[in-house]
Amino acid sequence: MTDFLIENALGILTGREGAAARATGSVRVEDGRIAAVGRLARRPGERVVDASGCVVAPGLVNTHHHLFQSVLKGVPAGLDQPLAPWLRLVPYAYWDRIDEEALRVSATIGLVELALSGTTTVADHHYFYSDLYDFDPNEVLFEVAERFGLRFVLARGGATTTRRFDGADFAPLPTESLGSMIDAVEAAARRWHDPAPDAMRRVVFAPTTPTFSLRPEELRTVAAEARRMGLRLHSHLSENGDYVAHTLNNFGKRPVHWLAEHDWLGEDVFFAHLVECDASEVALLAQTRTGMAHCPQANARLGSGIAPAAAMSRAGGRVSLAVDGAAANEAADMASALYAGFCLHRSAGGAGAVTPDELVGWGSRGGAEVLGLSAVGTIEPGKAADLVLFDLSHPRWMGLHDPLAGPVIGGGQAQVRASFVAGRELVRNGAVPWLDMEKLGHDAARTVRRLAEPRSARAA
């Protein structure tokens, strides 16, 4: 069922640059790949997907998520806190309560939210690994993603050292030796990593932060080991001023310049956030083709600021789009990220700062580039048929003069009529066909109640 013709669309957003960003006509899929785009006549017996009232777009690529946080939305203690206290009061306070059931429920919530917003590829940065667990988080995440049929990239995090926080309301954060971390990443890569340009599964070496989670002398070793294994490097960086103050105070350099001295820049590296980057850092990132996983909503929600994504894109840098964890962005869907990126950059840089087509490019082609998935991210012959049909027949889009701008400028909950990964159906008529949403809602409510219990009650 991976051969079909999509026809009658309002138009096609290709994810490409410039005049090639838009197309008209139909899209033919053969054996899970895009065979042709344009004026196409039906073939006898050809399966047809009716896209009337829809805009066809590339499947969106979310380059930075924390799926374990989908059951930590709106935790009251952290709701009005900036990054450092929010970390302490939310993910660091709950990490040891996320057991196998909670992680499975949380991952399911996150992936269905992403799928129903047009996402077909997800990179999840999971950074808690502990001997306290009687399950393998990696296995849970890959299993849930496989059930959906999404492309899934595990950014395997962790720390050899970590910041310490006072208080008895959370367990000490887990750490591991550098050797153990390297061995664990290599074991995950042997089991799941596929280097193919259209891989369904990938592994990335992703220490939680290079500034706070590794010792300075370990940075080059991690970079070298990742490259030896053929893996990309990922981490959080410059999410707020704390990162800049840390490296300036301890090493006399800003974060990007400091990491340049430790082999942590290049086409095989991408960082989440990069909010606090000055012009010289943006230029160096662009020059070295180091990627940005831009998280506009989470950065705004935590009061961290707006990353210089538009400036980096203008400089020829590689910008992708991401939602970050739902504990810091309760609307953790890619359609909302498109709208937030569009509005925030215009609020900061003026009405010409970004265009709708550029946001689509960040959310599709840009994501595929930073993940090294060269066979996805655009609608053009030869690429994998990762496609989404955004339905604009709902009242939000009535009266719209430029339908192709609709998926970006409309905001609100996306209406996805259908989506496909390598031509295989992911979303049908606005739903994930196999998923019992009522049961998931009950599972989510039960999990939240259990997580919210005081530690004393849980121990009793």
C-alpha positions, 0 to 999 in steps of 0.5 A: 500500500505504498503506491498512490497518487495524491491529487486535488490539493490546494497546493504543495509546500515542498520544503525546498528553498526560494521559488522551489518552495511551492508547487502545484498539481499532484504527487505520485508515490511508488514503493514508498518514494516520491516518483513525480510532482506536478500535472499527473494523470491517473493511471488505470487502477491507481490508488488515489488519495483525495487532498481536496481542501488540503495543503500537501507538505513534507512530514515535519522533523522534530529535532529535540524532544524529551518524551518522558516529560509528557506526563509532567505538563504544567507542574505547579511548582515550576510553572512560573520559574526560569530554567535552573529552578524549573529543572530542579522542581520538575524533571530533576524532582520527578526523574526517579518516579518515571518507571516503565509504565509512566515512560510508555504512557508519556512517550505515547502521549508525546508521539500521538501529539506530534503525529497529529500535528504533521510530524513524521520524524522525532529525535528524542533526547533521553538523559536519565539512565540509572541503576535504579531502573529495572527497565531499559528506557531506550527499548521502551522508546524505540518500541513505542515509536515503532508502533506508530511507524515514525522515524525515531532518533534516540539522542542518548544522553547522560552525565559523568558529573552534574550540578548538585541541588539541596533538598530532600524532595528529589533523588540525587541525579544519576551519573555514570563513568565516561567508559560506561557511557561510551559502552552504553551508547555503543551498545545502543548503536549496535542494536538500533542505529541505521546509517542509511539516509532514510533510516527508521532508527538512528542513535546520536551520542548526546551528553545532557550538556557539554558544560555541566554534564561532562568534565572538560577533559572528557569532551574531546574523548566523547567527540572522538568516540562518537565519530569512531562509531559513525554517530552524530553529536547532540546536546543542550547549549546556551539555553540561557545566560547561565551557560555563558557565565559558566564558560566565561568564568571558568574558561574565559570564553563563550560556549561556542568558542570554547567547544570549538577548541574541543572538537564539538563543532561541525556538520555532525553536531547539532545543539538544542536552544542556542538562545544566548549566542552573540554574532561571532558565535552565530558566524562560527556555527554557520561557518562550521555547519553546526546545526541548531534545534530551535525550540521557540515555544519552550524558550519563551515559556521559560523566559529564556529568550529568542534564539538567533535562528533567523540570523543563523539561517541568513548566514547560511547556517543549518536551522531546524525546528523542535518542540522540546519537552512538554514540561516546558512547552505544554503545546509540544506539537510541531504545528504550534512550533511553526506558528510560534517561530513565525510570530516570535521572530517577527516580534523581535526582528520585524515583519520581514524577519521570517516567511511562512515558507522559511518556517516550513523549511526549518521544520522539514528540510532543516531537520532532515539535514541536521539529523543526516537523513538526506532522503527525507525532508522535501517533496521532490522525486527520489525522496522518501514519501514522508508526507502530510495533508494539512486540512484547511477546510475548518473555519480557522482557515476560511477566508484565507487568501494564500492557502499555502501559508495556512499551516504556518500562520493559522496557529492553533491545533493542526487539522491533519487529514492524513500523513505517511512515512515512506508511503505507509499510513501514519494518520488517517482522517485526523486520527492514529487508527490503532490508538485508543485515545480514551484509554490513553486519556485514562492512563495519562490521568492515572499516571499523573495522579501517581506521580503527584503523590507525596514521596511519603505516601508512595513509600507507605 
